[in-house]
Amino acid sequence: MDMALESYVPVVIFAVVALLFPLGTFFATRLFRPDHPTPLKDLTYECGEVPEGVAQIQFHFQYYMFALIFVIFDVAAIFLLLWAFAWGGLLNSTSPVAKFSIFLFLGIMFVATQYALKKEEVIQI
């Protein structure tokens, strides 16, 4: 029993550090921040220059679409990797549902990739 508990010591240490790190950084920023920042530091930009006109950051919608497509395909790549590991077992199984689900997912991914590539040509990111 003692051997099993000793193997969890690194996990407990990691959990304690993971819980204390946000608290430590929170209090460290309170300790090291200036009490009275200069008026120039309270502005939108801290570059040392006074902004002229309407100081707003404008992002194009295409950047958000590109990020969403990246996240979707990144998650899909994880599923493909898991299926690649289980590929032999799924193809040798007698269940047609397993085979159908693999090929359906690959088909959807192919169509989605073609759509995203065609859409990218139109958007011109």
C-alpha positions as CSV (number, residue, x, y, z in Angstrom):
1,M,0.0,0.0,0.0
2,D,2.8,2.4,0.8
3,M,4.4,1.8,-2.6
4,A,1.1,2.9,-4.4
5,L,1.0,6.1,-2.3
6,E,4.6,6.9,-3.0
7,S,4.0,6.7,-6.7
8,Y,1.4,9.6,-6.4
9,V,3.8,12.0,-4.6
10,P,4.9,13.7,-7.9
11,V,1.3,14.0,-8.9
12,V,0.4,15.7,-5.6
13,I,3.4,18.0,-5.9
14,F,2.4,19.0,-9.4
15,A,-1.2,19.6,-8.3
16,V,-0.1,21.8,-5.4
17,V,2.3,23.8,-7.7
18,A,-0.5,24.1,-10.3
19,L,-2.9,25.5,-7.7
20,L,-0.4,27.8,-6.1
21,F,1.0,29.3,-9.3
22,P,-2.0,31.4,-10.2
23,L,-2.3,32.7,-6.6
24,G,1.4,33.5,-6.5
25,T,1.3,35.4,-9.8
26,F,-1.8,37.3,-8.7
27,F,-0.1,38.5,-5.5
28,A,3.2,39.2,-7.3
29,T,1.5,41.5,-9.7
30,R,-0.1,43.3,-6.8
31,L,3.3,43.7,-5.2
32,F,5.2,44.9,-8.2
33,R,2.7,47.1,-10.0
34,P,3.0,50.9,-9.7
35,D,0.5,52.4,-7.2
36,H,-0.1,55.5,-9.3
37,P,0.4,55.0,-13.0
38,T,1.0,58.0,-15.2
39,P,-1.9,59.3,-17.2
40,L,-0.2,58.3,-20.4
41,K,-0.1,54.6,-19.2
42,D,-3.9,54.7,-18.6
43,L,-4.5,55.3,-22.3
44,T,-5.5,52.5,-24.8
45,Y,-1.9,52.0,-26.0
46,E,1.1,52.0,-23.7
47,C,3.6,52.8,-26.5
48,G,4.4,56.2,-25.0
49,E,2.6,58.1,-27.8
50,V,-0.7,59.9,-27.4
51,P,-3.2,58.3,-29.8
52,E,-4.7,60.6,-32.5
53,G,-8.2,60.3,-33.7
54,V,-10.3,57.2,-33.0
55,A,-8.0,54.6,-31.5
56,Q,-9.7,51.3,-32.2
57,I,-8.3,48.0,-33.3
58,Q,-10.1,46.6,-36.3
59,F,-9.9,42.9,-37.2
60,H,-11.2,41.5,-40.4
61,F,-13.8,38.7,-40.1
62,Q,-11.7,36.4,-42.3
63,Y,-9.1,36.0,-39.5
64,Y,-11.8,34.6,-37.2
65,M,-13.0,32.2,-39.9
66,F,-9.4,31.1,-40.5
67,A,-8.9,30.5,-36.8
68,L,-12.2,28.5,-36.5
69,I,-11.3,26.4,-39.5
70,F,-7.9,25.7,-38.0
71,V,-9.4,24.6,-34.6
72,I,-12.0,22.4,-36.4
73,F,-9.4,20.7,-38.5
74,D,-7.1,20.4,-35.5
75,V,-9.7,18.5,-33.5
76,A,-10.5,16.4,-36.6
77,A,-6.9,15.5,-36.9
78,I,-7.0,14.1,-33.3
79,F,-9.9,11.9,-34.3
80,L,-8.1,10.7,-37.4
81,L,-5.0,9.9,-35.4
82,L,-7.1,7.8,-32.9
83,W,-8.8,6.0,-35.8
84,A,-5.5,5.4,-37.4
85,F,-4.3,3.6,-34.3
86,A,-7.5,1.5,-34.2
87,W,-7.7,1.1,-38.0
88,G,-6.8,-2.6,-38.1
89,G,-9.1,-3.6,-35.4
90,L,-12.0,-1.7,-36.8
91,L,-11.6,-3.0,-40.4
92,N,-11.3,-6.6,-39.1
93,S,-14.4,-6.3,-37.0
94,T,-17.6,-7.7,-38.2
95,S,-19.6,-4.5,-37.4
96,P,-20.4,-2.6,-40.5
97,V,-21.2,0.5,-38.4
98,A,-17.5,0.9,-37.5
99,K,-16.5,0.8,-41.2
100,F,-19.3,3.1,-42.2
101,S,-18.5,5.6,-39.5
102,I,-14.8,5.8,-40.5
103,F,-15.6,6.3,-44.2
104,L,-18.4,8.8,-43.4
105,F,-16.1,10.9,-41.3
106,L,-13.4,10.8,-43.9
107,G,-15.9,11.8,-46.5
108,I,-17.2,14.7,-44.5
109,M,-13.6,15.9,-43.8
110,F,-12.8,15.7,-47.5
111,V,-15.9,17.7,-48.5
112,A,-15.2,20.3,-45.7
113,T,-11.6,20.6,-46.8
114,Q,-12.6,21.2,-50.4
115,Y,-15.2,23.8,-49.3
116,A,-12.7,25.6,-47.0
117,L,-10.1,25.7,-49.8
118,K,-12.7,27.0,-52.3
119,K,-14.0,29.5,-49.8
120,E,-10.4,30.7,-49.1
121,E,-10.0,31.5,-52.8
122,V,-13.0,33.7,-52.7
123,I,-12.1,35.5,-49.4
124,Q,-8.4,36.1,-50.2
125,I,-7.1,36.1,-46.6
